[in-house]
Amino acid sequence: MSTHAKRERLLLADLLESAGPEAPTLCEGWTTRELAAHVVVRERRADASAGLLVKPLAARLERVQAEFAAKPYEELLRLIRTGPPRMSPFALKPIDEASNTVEFYVHAEDVRRAQPDWAPREPDPVFADALWARLERAARVLGRKAPVGLVLRRPDGQTAVAHRGTPVVTVTGEPGELTLFAFGRQEAAQVELDGDKDAVARALEAELGV
């Protein structure tokens, strides 16, 4: 059984601890404390986390997340490291791996890349392939609001179409960088964009992600 999600969980917790509770993140408007609260609520409060997808429940999610953000930071980090309660679907390894590998990777980079002295992590070919496999499956959903055609391309030439249309912008980079781009972190992703100048500008400003 692969353990990408577990590794990314612990890395995220370590980065949150190193940054401290009031550091900025790439999640607009969220400090590290608020990001940590989001991670905990998503795993432990299904009654509230449904607000991530269902707009009428968004206000409840906001209230519950604020309650968790008010808890001691060390407690939030402990809950992240401990993981979901035994009865949670996230406690099942296949669901954890499918649902959390990308989630924790993106949020770890949200913390890392918001710091002034950040440095990229060492490349891991196995993990890169795992991210690419997930990105291929999710590309159309992540790119559905793109105002231009959007193609994601690995350096080895493998491609995934995130949005059909014209003009087309091709985004080239390693799977981790393409994942960040597709999840709306365009400015932070280390990628190359090819296409019409105006189309590239529109792709950089597009509302991408879930």
C-alpha positions as CSV (number, residue, x, y, z in Angstrom):
1,M,0.0,0.0,0.0
2,S,1.4,3.4,-1.0
3,T,1.9,5.9,1.8
4,H,2.1,9.2,-0.2
5,A,-0.8,10.7,1.8
6,K,0.8,9.8,5.1
7,R,4.1,11.3,4.1
8,E,2.5,14.5,2.9
9,R,0.4,14.8,6.0
10,L,3.5,14.7,8.3
11,L,5.3,17.1,6.0
12,L,2.4,19.5,6.1
13,A,2.3,19.4,9.9
14,D,6.1,20.0,10.1
15,L,5.9,23.0,7.8
16,L,2.9,24.4,9.7
17,E,4.9,24.0,13.0
18,S,8.0,25.6,11.6
19,A,6.1,28.6,10.1
20,G,4.2,29.2,13.3
21,P,0.5,30.1,13.7
22,E,0.3,33.5,12.1
23,A,2.4,33.0,8.9
24,P,0.9,33.8,5.5
25,T,-0.1,31.0,3.1
26,L,-0.9,30.9,-0.6
27,C,-4.6,30.4,0.4
28,E,-5.9,33.9,0.0
29,G,-6.8,35.4,3.4
30,W,-5.7,32.4,5.4
31,T,-2.9,32.3,7.9
32,T,-1.2,29.0,8.8
33,R,-3.6,28.7,11.8
34,E,-6.7,29.0,9.5
35,L,-5.2,26.5,7.0
36,A,-4.6,24.1,9.9
37,A,-8.1,24.5,11.0
38,H,-9.4,23.8,7.5
39,V,-7.4,20.5,7.3
40,V,-8.8,19.4,10.7
41,V,-12.4,20.3,10.0
42,R,-12.3,18.6,6.6
43,E,-11.3,15.3,8.2
44,R,-13.2,15.5,11.5
45,R,-16.4,17.4,10.8
46,A,-18.2,16.0,7.8
47,D,-21.3,17.8,8.9
48,A,-19.5,21.1,8.3
49,S,-17.0,20.2,5.6
50,A,-19.9,19.6,3.2
51,G,-19.9,23.4,2.9
52,L,-16.8,23.1,0.7
53,L,-19.0,21.9,-2.1
54,V,-22.6,22.9,-1.1
55,K,-23.0,26.7,-1.0
56,P,-26.0,26.8,1.4
57,L,-23.8,25.0,4.0
58,A,-20.8,27.4,3.5
59,A,-21.8,29.6,6.5
60,R,-21.9,26.6,8.8
61,L,-18.5,25.6,7.6
62,E,-17.1,29.1,8.2
63,R,-18.4,29.0,11.8
64,V,-17.0,25.6,12.6
65,Q,-13.7,26.4,11.0
66,A,-13.5,29.6,13.1
67,E,-14.2,27.6,16.2
68,F,-11.3,25.2,15.4
69,A,-9.0,28.1,14.5
70,A,-9.5,29.4,18.0
71,K,-8.1,26.2,19.5
72,P,-4.4,26.1,20.6
73,Y,-2.2,25.8,17.5
74,E,-0.4,22.8,19.0
75,E,-3.7,21.0,19.3
76,L,-4.5,21.5,15.6
77,L,-1.0,20.2,14.6
78,R,-1.5,17.2,16.9
79,L,-4.9,16.5,15.2
80,I,-3.4,16.7,11.8
81,R,-0.6,14.3,12.6
82,T,-2.9,11.9,14.4
83,G,-5.3,11.8,11.4
84,P,-9.0,11.3,11.2
85,P,-11.0,9.4,13.8
86,R,-11.3,5.6,13.3
87,M,-14.9,5.9,12.0
88,S,-14.1,8.5,9.4
89,P,-14.0,7.4,5.7
90,F,-10.6,9.1,5.6
91,A,-9.3,6.5,8.1
92,L,-9.5,3.9,5.3
93,K,-6.1,3.8,3.6
94,P,-7.4,3.6,0.0
95,I,-9.7,6.7,0.6
96,D,-6.9,8.5,2.5
97,E,-4.5,7.9,-0.4
98,A,-7.1,8.9,-3.0
99,S,-8.4,12.0,-1.2
100,N,-5.4,13.3,0.7
101,T,-2.3,12.9,-1.4
102,V,-2.9,15.9,-3.6
103,E,-4.8,17.8,-0.8
104,F,-1.8,17.6,1.6
105,Y,0.8,18.2,-1.2
106,V,-0.9,21.4,-2.3
107,H,-1.4,22.7,1.2
108,A,2.2,21.9,2.1
109,E,3.3,24.0,-0.8
110,D,0.8,26.7,0.3
111,V,2.8,27.0,3.5
112,R,6.3,26.5,2.0
113,R,6.0,28.9,-0.9
114,A,4.4,31.7,1.0
115,Q,7.7,32.1,3.0
116,P,10.4,34.4,1.7
117,D,13.2,31.9,1.9
118,W,11.4,28.9,0.5
119,A,13.2,26.3,-1.6
120,P,11.8,23.5,-3.8
121,R,11.8,20.0,-2.4
122,E,14.0,17.3,-3.8
123,P,12.5,15.6,-6.8
124,D,10.9,12.2,-6.3
125,P,10.1,10.4,-9.6
126,V,7.6,7.9,-7.9
127,F,5.7,10.7,-6.2
128,A,5.7,12.7,-9.5
129,D,4.1,9.9,-11.3
130,A,1.5,9.5,-8.6
131,L,0.6,13.2,-8.8
132,W,0.5,13.0,-12.6
133,A,-1.9,10.0,-12.5
134,R,-4.3,12.0,-10.3
135,L,-3.9,15.2,-12.4
136,E,-4.7,13.3,-15.6
137,R,-8.0,12.2,-14.1
138,A,-8.9,15.5,-12.6
139,A,-7.7,17.9,-15.3
140,R,-11.1,18.6,-16.9
141,V,-12.7,19.4,-13.6
142,L,-9.8,21.6,-12.4
143,G,-9.7,23.5,-15.7
144,R,-13.5,23.7,-16.4
145,K,-13.6,27.5,-15.8
146,A,-10.5,28.3,-17.9
147,P,-11.3,31.1,-20.4
148,V,-8.9,29.6,-23.0
149,G,-7.9,26.1,-24.1
150,L,-5.5,24.7,-21.6
151,V,-3.1,21.8,-22.0
152,L,-0.8,20.5,-19.2
153,R,2.4,19.0,-20.4
154,R,5.2,17.1,-18.6
155,P,8.8,17.7,-19.8
156,D,8.8,14.1,-21.3
157,G,5.9,15.1,-23.6
158,Q,2.9,13.5,-21.8
159,T,-0.1,15.8,-21.9
160,A,-3.5,16.2,-20.3
161,V,-6.2,18.5,-21.6
162,A,-7.6,20.6,-18.8
163,H,-9.9,22.7,-21.1
164,R,-10.9,22.5,-24.7
165,G,-11.0,25.7,-26.6
166,T,-9.1,28.4,-28.5
167,P,-6.7,30.0,-28.3
168,V,-4.7,27.3,-26.6
169,V,-2.2,27.8,-23.8
170,T,0.3,24.9,-23.1
171,V,1.6,24.8,-19.6
172,T,4.8,22.8,-19.2
173,G,6.4,21.6,-16.0
174,E,6.9,18.8,-13.6
175,P,3.8,17.1,-12.3
176,G,3.9,18.8,-8.9
177,E,4.2,22.2,-10.5
178,L,1.4,21.4,-12.9
179,T,-0.7,20.3,-10.0
180,L,-0.2,23.6,-8.3
181,F,-1.1,25.5,-11.4
182,A,-4.3,23.5,-12.0
183,F,-5.3,24.1,-8.4
184,G,-5.2,27.8,-8.9
185,R,-1.7,28.6,-7.6
186,Q,-0.6,29.8,-11.1
187,E,1.8,32.5,-9.9
188,A,3.6,30.1,-7.5
189,A,4.0,27.3,-9.9
190,Q,7.3,26.9,-11.7
191,V,6.1,26.3,-15.2
192,E,6.5,27.6,-18.7
193,L,3.5,28.9,-20.6
194,D,3.3,28.9,-24.4
195,G,0.6,30.6,-26.4
196,D,-0.7,34.0,-27.4
197,K,0.3,36.7,-25.0
198,D,-3.2,37.7,-24.1
199,A,-4.3,34.1,-23.8
200,V,-1.3,33.4,-21.4
201,A,-2.3,36.4,-19.3
202,R,-5.9,35.1,-19.1
203,A,-4.7,31.6,-18.1
204,L,-2.6,33.1,-15.3
205,E,-5.7,34.9,-14.0
206,A,-8.2,32.1,-14.5
207,E,-10.2,30.6,-11.6
208,L,-8.8,27.1,-11.7
209,G,-9.3,24.3,-9.2
210,V,-12.1,22.5,-7.4
